[in-house]
Amino acid sequence: MLNCRSMRVAVIVSGLLLAAGLLLGLFAVAAPLTMPFTQAALMLVLAGAAVLSVAFIDALMPGADQRLDGCQH
């Protein structure tokens, strides 16, 4: 169960993982060893999407409105 702080951290970590995956993907285009960098970039992007989806599913759980009611948006 995520609270306000951990929900915020999950969204930030997800954004950082997505950005790192995109940057590594751009680097993979210019690198001579494309395959390992491309796979790592894909894993970073998928990990970012997974973290964001876990935070989203947790926000949809029953009782989440009481836990997240005091969050400052």
N, C-alpha and C positions, 0 to 999 in steps of 0.2 A: 504494500500500500504506500503510494507516494504522497508526500505532503507538498506544501508550496515550494519549499527550497529544493527538494529532490526532483520535483517536476521541472523546475527552472533549469536545474543542472542537467537533467536528461535532454531537454530541448537544446541546450547549448552544446552538450557533447555530441548530440546527433548532428547539429550544424557543422561542428568542427570535423567530425568524421566524413561528412559529405564533402566539405571543402577540401580536406586532405586527399580524399579519393579522386576528386576532379583534378587537383593539381598533380597528383601522381600519374593520373591518366594522360595529362598533357605532357608530362616528362617522359612517359612511356613511348610516346610517339617519336620523340627525338633520340631516345636511348638505343644503343646497339642491341641490348638484351631485352627485347620488347616483351616477351612472354612472362617472365617473373613479375615485372612491374605492372603489366596489365592485370594479372591475376590479383596482385596485392591491391591495386586500385579498385577492382571489382569487389573484393572483400571489404574494403573500407566503406564503399558506398552502400553495400548491403548491410553492413553493421550499423551504419547511420540510420538507414531505413528501419532496421529492426528495433533500435533503441527508441526511435520516434513512434513506431507502432505500439510498442509496449506502454509508453507513456499515454498514448491515445486510448488504448484499451483500458488502462487503469482509470483514466478519467471517465470512462463510460460505465464503470462498475457501480452497483448500487451503494449508496452511502458516500460517494465521491463528492457530492455537492456539499455535504457537511464538512468534510476534510479540507476541501479547497475553497470554502466559502470566504475565509479571511484573507485570501491571496490578493495582493495589490497588483493590478494589471497595468 
